[in-house]
Amino acid sequence: MAMNLAQWGNALHSGEKTYPIVQQRKRWFLISGILMVAAIVLLLVKGLTLGIDFEGGTQFQVSNASDPDPAIATEVIENAVPDEVPEVSILGTNDVLVQIGVIEQEQSQEITAELADAYDVSADEVGFTQIGPTWGAEVGKKAVQGLIIFLILVAAVISIYFRAWRMAAAAIGALAHDLLFTVGIYALVGFEVTPATVIGFLTILGYSLYDTVVVFDKVKENTTHLTEQNRYTYEELANLAVNQTLVRSINTSVVALLPVSAILFIGSFLLGAGTLKDISLALFVGMAVGTYSSIFVATPLEVSLRMREPRIKEHTAMVLKLRETGDVDVAHKADGSVVVGALTPGRHLGTQAQPRRKKK
């Protein structure tokens, strides 16, 4: 009989069923490496489409338009400023947002009047904002500073909480992985990067970090008494932690992605609420890749760093030697991974594994 979802989750948590996720870390590192290289190439070739808040520009907002057709605004801009390519989006049901580059004050007044006439509204209902390139560059600088400060604080908090700089390094590596991948997607699709996008980036970093910390907390719990037993290696117990939190990570991600999907696909694309896509795309891509990184990047990277410690290396060598000599029984699956049931009742990590009695 096929195993249902609840039974599958219980089998993963007890260690009765495990997937060799950490043991196959080279495969995941290769996949992530390819994705990161692709993201960097996209950034170098296509680059990011920066909004006027970063590059500077002019913005008009028409309120209460009787016919909020983007084509009307496009025609007005093309006639008034032929060299400019306007970006027009609909806000709500009857507001029109028009963004172009920096123009002269006289031109902005003319366009304001023409937009009011084209949409049959009063001039007071056409808002005008102009951002200089110097101020826009300052906004970009502050955004980068905020990101750097965030990463420094994350590294400090994780190092203090787990008392292990390797976990902090692995967490930062996973966050960099998520951020670079998401930015690469923005370069690929050409979505505009606005302050709302930056907020989305910081949000997904926090979400990814939360998921990673949960897995790391389980790794710490499983390996606290590592050297007091000789049945399982650090790698195997860390892999058990990933499997034990696998169902939780999947469920949490699905629940979080459902409303974000509604915002992105229904709100942005079907209903035409253009400003929602600035943050919703970052959230959707970031949450999805954040779940991937917390499972396939963060813990495997942490294990790779920890396996270089002399204490871990010595313990691993001892466990493998005992298995080779047949002094300790450990169940293996067909794929070569170890069935870790160390956390089931009666089999605690804090006790020494008993050597197998040899037959007389």
VEXDRENGU-36943 format. One record per residue: residue in three letters; x, y, z of N, C-alpha, C in turn. Coordinates in steps of 0.05 Angstrom, whole numbers, plus 5000, padded with zeros to 4 digits. Example, Ala and Ser with C-alpha at 12.3 -4.5 7.8 and 13.67 -1.06 7.14 Angstrom:
residues 2
ALA526448865156524649105156526449345156;SER525749555142527349795143525850015157;
***
This chain:
residues 360
MET501749765000500050005000501850255000;ALA501050444984502650684982502550835008;MET504850965015505051115040503751385036;ASN501851465055500651725052502551935063;LEU501652195060503452415067504152415097;ALA502152355114502752355143504752135150;GLN504351895139506251675144508951745133;TRP509051875110511651945099513052145117;GLY511652345127512852535145513752415171;ASN512252235182513052095206515451925202;ALA515551795179517951625172520451795169;LEU520152025158522452205155523352305182;HIS521452375199522252485225523452285244;SER522652035242523751825259526351715249;GLY527051775224529451665212529051405199;GLU526551305199525951045186526451075156;LYS525851315145526251365117527951615114;THR530051605098531751845093532551855064;TYR533052105055534152145029536952255032;PRO538852155016541652235019542152515007;ILE540852715019541152995009543953105014;VAL544853085038547453185045549653025031;GLN549352765030551352595017551652654988;GLN549652754975549752824947550153124942;ARG551553254962551853544960553353644936;LYS555153484925556553574901554653624878;ARG552553454877550553494855549153754859;TRP548353814884546854064889548654304885;PHE551154284893553054504889553454554859;LEU553454344843553754374814551354524802;ILE548954434810546554564800546454864808;SER547054914833547055194843549155354829;GLY551555234825553655374811552955454783;ILE551555274768550655334741548655564742;LEU546755554761544755764763546056034769;MET548056034787549456284795550956404771;VAL552356234756553756324733551856444712;ALA549556314708547556414690546556684699;ALA546056714725545156974736547157194732;ILE549657134736551857334732552057414703;VAL551857214685551957274656549557464648;LEU547157404659544857574653545257854663;LEU546457884687546958144698548958304681;LEU551058164671553058294655552058364627;VAL550458184616549558224588547058404587;LYS544958344602542558494601542358714621;GLY543458664645543358854667540558884678;LEU540259054699537759094712536359344701;THR533759334700532159564692531559724717;LEU532959934722532560094747530360294743;GLY528760324765526560514765527660804768;ILE525860994766526761274768527761344797;ASP526961184816527961234844530961184846;PHE532061034827534960974827536361134806;GLU535161154782536561294760535761584757;GLY533561664770532461924766530561924742;GLY528562104742526662114721524262284729;THR522162264712519762414716517362234717;GLN515562294735513162114739510662284740;PHE508662194724505962314724503962114733;GLN502162194749499962014758497262154753;VAL495662024736493062124729490961984747;SER489462134762487462024781484662044769;ASN483061844774480161844766479761864736;ALA481461734721481161744692478661584684;SER477061704666474661564657475261324640;ASP477461334625478361114609481361074613;PRO482160914633484960884640486460704619;ASP486460794595487760634574490760724572;PRO492660534576495560604575496360724548;ALA494960644527495660734500495361044497;ILE493461154512492961444511495461594522;ALA496461504545498861634556501261594538;THR501461354527503761304509503761494485;GLU501461544474501161724451501862004459;VAL500962094483501562364492504562404495;ILE505962214507508862234512510362234486;GLU509562054468510962034442510762294426;ASN508462424428508162684414509662914427;ALA509762904454511063134468514063094469;VAL514962844475517862794478518462534461;PRO518962564435519362334418521662154426;ASP523662264439525962104446525561934471;GLU523461974485522961824510521161584504;VAL521761364518519961124517518561104544;PRO516061164545514661174571514060894581;GLU513960874607512960624620510360694634;VAL508260574625505560634634504360394648;SER503160444672501860224687499360334699;ILE497560144706494960214717495060174747;LEU494160374763494060354792491060324799;GLY490460104813487660064820485860024796;THR483660174795481760134773481860364753;ASN482560614762482360834743484561044747;ASP486860964757489161134759491361044740;VAL492661234727494761164708497461284717;LEU499461114717502161204725503961204700;VAL505261434695506961464672509761544681;GLN511761394672514561454680516261484655;ILE517861704655519761754634522361864646;GLY524261934629526762044639526462334648;VAL528762444655528762724665528262914641;ILE526363104645525663294625525563574637;GLU525363774620525264054629522664114643;GLN522664314660520264394675518064484656;GLU518664624634516664714616515264474602;GLN516864274595515764034582513863884601;SER514663874626512963734646510263864649;GLN510264134648507764284650505964234626;GLU507164224602505664164578504563884578;ILE506163694587505163414587502963384608;THR503163524630501063514651498363604639;ALA498463824624496063924612494963734591;GLU496763624575495863444554494663184565;LEU495863084586494862834599492062894611;ALA491763124623489163194635487063214613;ASP487763324590485863354568485263084556;ALA487362914553486962654540485262464557;TYR485462484583483962304601481462434612;ASP480862684602478462834610478262874640;VAL480462964652480463034680481663314684;SER481363424707482463694712485463674716;ALA486863894712489763894715490663834744;ASP488863884763489563834791489663524797;GLU488463374779488363074783490662944769;VAL492563094759494962984747497363054764;GLY498362874779500662924797503262904782;PHE505163064791507763074777510063054798;THR511962874792514262834810516762804793;GLN518862944800521362914786523662854805;ILE525162654799527362564816529962594801;GLY531862744812534462784799536162534800;PRO538062504781539862274781541562254806;THR542262484817543962484841542462354865;TRP539962434868538362324890537862034886;GLY537361954860536861674854539361504860;ALA541761604854544161464861544561424891;GLU543661624906543861614935541961394946;VAL539561374934537661164941538960884937;GLY540260854914541560594908543760534928;LYS545260744935547460704954546360624981;LYS544260744990543060675016541960395016;ALA540860314993539760034991541959834994;VAL544259884981546459694984547559695012;GLN547759925024548659945052546759785071;GLY544159815067542259665083542659365080;LEU543159275055543558985051546058885065;ILE548259045063550758965076550458945106;ILE549059145118548659145147546958915155;PHE544958845139543258615144544858355145;LEU546558315126548258075125550158055148;ILE551358285156553158285179551758215204;LEU549358325209547858265233546957975233;VAL546257865210545457585208547857405216;ALA550157455205552557295211553157305241;ALA552857545253553457575282551457425299;VAL548957445292546857315308547057015307;ILE547456905283547756615280550256515293;SER552456655291554856565304554556555334;ILE553156755346552756755375550756535383;TYR548556505368546556315376547456025374;PHE548755965351549655685347552555635357;ARG553955855364556655835373558355695352;ALA557855755327559255625305559355815281;TRP561755915274561956095252561355955225;ARG561755695225561255545200558255555192;MET556555535212553755555206553055835196;ALA554256045207553856315198554856345169;ALA557156235163558256245136556456105116;ALA555355865124553555715107550955865102;ALA549955995123547456145121547856385102;ILE550056525105550556755088550856665059;GLY552256435055552556325029549856255016;ALA547956145032545356085021543756345015;LEU544056545031542756805026543756935001;ALA546456924997547657034973546656884948;HIS546356624951545256454930542456544922;ASP540756584943537956664938537856944925;LEU539357124935539357404925540257414896;LEU542557284890543657294863541757164843;PHE540556944851538656804833536256984827;THR535157114848532757284845533457524827;VAL535757644832536657874816537057784787;GLY538057544783538357444756535757414741;ILE533657324756530957304744529957584736;TYR530457784752529658054745531058154720;ALA533658084717535058154693533958004669;LEU533157754673532057594651529457694640;VAL527557754659524857834650524658134645;GLY526658294655526658574650524758734668;PHE523858624690522158774708523759004721;GLU522359224726523659454737524359414766;VAL526759504774527559494802526959754816;THR525159744835524259984850524859944880;PRO524360144897524660104925522859874936;ALA520559834923518859604931520259344926;THR521859334904523359094898525459034919;VAL526759244928528859214949527559114974;ILE525159214981523759115004523158815000;GLY522458734976521958454970524458284974;PHE526758394965529258254968529858204998;LEU529558415014530158385043528158185056;THR525658195046523658005057524357715052;ILE525257665027525857385020528357295035;LEU530257475040532557405055531857325084;GLY529957475095528957405122527557135122;TYR525957085102524456835100526356595096;SER528256625078530256415074531856365099;LEU532656585113534256555137532656395158;TYR530056465161528356325180528356025175;ASP527955955150527855665142530555535148;THR532755665142535355555146535955525176;VAL535155715192535655695221534155465233;VAL531755405224530255185234531754925229;VAL532854895204534354645198536854635214;PHE538254855217540754865232540254795262;ASP537954885272537354825300537054525304;LYS535854395284535554095285538253965282;VAL539954075265542753965262544153985289;LYS543954215302545254245328544154045348;GLU541554005348540353815367541353535362;ASN541453455337542253185330545253125336;THR546853335334549853295336550953385363;THR549353455382550353565408552153355421;HIS551353105421552852885434554252715413;LEU555252845392556452695370558552505379;THR560552595394562852435401562252235423;GLU559852235434559152045455557951795444;GLN557751775418556851535404558651475380;ASN558651225372560351145350558851005328;ARG556251065326554550935306554151095281;TYR553951365284553451535261555351765259;THR555951855235557752075230556252335231;TYR557752555232556552825232554952865207;GLU555952775184554552805159551852665159;GLU551752425171549252275171547152405190;LEU548052505212546252635231545252905220;ALA546953045206546053295193544053225171;ASN544553015157542652935136539952855148;LEU540052725172537552655186536052915192;ALA537453125201536153375208534653495183;VAL535953485160534653585136532153425129;ASN532353165132529952995127527753045147;GLN528453085172526453125192524953385189;THR526253585177524953845173523953875144;LEU524153665128523553695099520553745095;VAL518853595109515953635105515153915115;ARG516254005137515654265148516454485128;SER518754455116519754655096517854665072;ILE517054435063515254425039512554545046;ASN511454465069508754575076508854875080;THR510854975094511055255099511355415073;SER512955305054513355445029510855455012;VAL509355225011506855224996504855425006;VAL504555435033502655615045503455905040;ALA506155965040507056235036506856315006;LEU507256124988507256184960504456224948;LEU502456104961499656134950498756424949;PRO498856574971497956854968499857024951;VAL502456964951504257114934503657064905;SER502956814898502256734871499756894862;ALA497856914881495457064874496057354868;ILE497857474883498657754879500057784852;LEU501857594846503557614822501857564797;PHE500557334796499257244771496457364767;ILE495057394789492257504786492357804788;GLY493657904809493658194813495258344791;SER497658244785499458384767498658334737;PHE498458074730498058014702495158024692;LEU493357904708490557884699489058154704;LEU489458274728488058514734489558764726;GLY492158734719493658964710494759154731;ALA494859064756495959244777498959234775;GLY500059404758502959384751504859414774;THR504159594794506059644816506359394834;LEU504459214833504658974851506958784842;LYS507558794816509558604806512358674816;ASP512858924824515459004834516258834858;ILE514458794877515058644901514258344899;SER512058294884511058014883512857824869;LEU514157914847516057744833518457674851;ALA519457874866521657824884520857624906;LEU518457654917517557474937517057194927;PHE515857164903515256904892517856744886;VAL519656874871522156744864523856694888;GLY524056894906525756864929524856654948;MET522256634953521156424971521656144960;ALA521256114934521655854922524655774923;VAL526355954915529255884915530355874944;GLY529056024962529856014990529255745003;THR527055624995526455355005528555154994;TYR529155184969531155004957533855034971;SER534755284976537355324988537455235017;SER535255255032535355165060535654855061;ILE534754715040534954425040537454335026;PHE537954435003540154334986542754494985;VAL542754724998545154884998546254935026;ALA544555045044545555135070546854905086;THR545254695092546354475108548554325094;PRO548354255069550554125055553154295056;LEU552854565053555154735055556354735083;GLU554654745103555554735131556954475137;VAL555954255126557253995131560053995117;SER560254105093562754115079564854265096;LEU563954475109565854635126566554485151;ARG564554355163565054215189566753965185;MET566553845162568053595157571053645157;ARG571853895156574753965156575853995185;GLU574053995204574954015232576353755240;PRO578653775254580053525263578353345279;ARG576753465298575053295315572953145299;ILE571753275279569753145263571052935245;LYS573353005234574752815216575552565232;GLU576552595256577352365272574952185279;HIS572752315287570352165294569252015270;THR569252145247568252015222569951775215;ALA572551805217574351585211573951355230;MET573451415256573051205275570451045269;VAL568251195263565751065257565950885232;LEU567250985211567550835187569250585191;LYS571350615208573050385214571550165229;LEU569850245248568250055263566349905245;ARG565250045225563449915207564949715189;GLU567349785181568949605164569649345179;THR570349375205571049145221568648985230;GLY566249095226563848955234563248975263;ASP564449165278563949195306561349335313;VAL560249475293557749625297555849565274;ASP553349495281551249445261549949705253;VAL549749765227548349995217546849915192;ALA544349975191542649905168543250085144;HIS543549965121544050125097541750075077;LYS541150285061539150255040540450175014;ALA538750134994539850044968541650254955;ASP541150504960542750724948545250774964;GLY545750624985548250655000548050835024;SER545850985027545451165049544751005074;VAL545251135097544850995123542051065133;VAL540650855144538050895157538650985186;VAL538151235191538751345218536251345235;GLY536151175254533851165272534651245300;ALA536751405302537951465328536151615346;LEU534151755336532551915353529851785360;THR529551525352527151385359527351295388;PRO525151245402525251165431527050935436;GLY528750965456530550745463533250755449;ARG533650945431536150965416537051255417;HIS538451335438539151605442542051655433;LEU542551905423545151975414547151995437;GLY546152045461548052085483549251825495;THR548551605484549651345494551451225473;GLN553351065482555150925463553750705450;ALA554150675424553050445410554550195419;GLN552949985424554149745434555449575411;PRO557849485414559049315393557549065389;ARG557648965365556148725359557648485370;ARG556148305383557348065395557947865373;LYS560447775373561247585352560347305361;LYS559547145341558646875347561146695353;LYS560746525373562946345380563146125360;
***
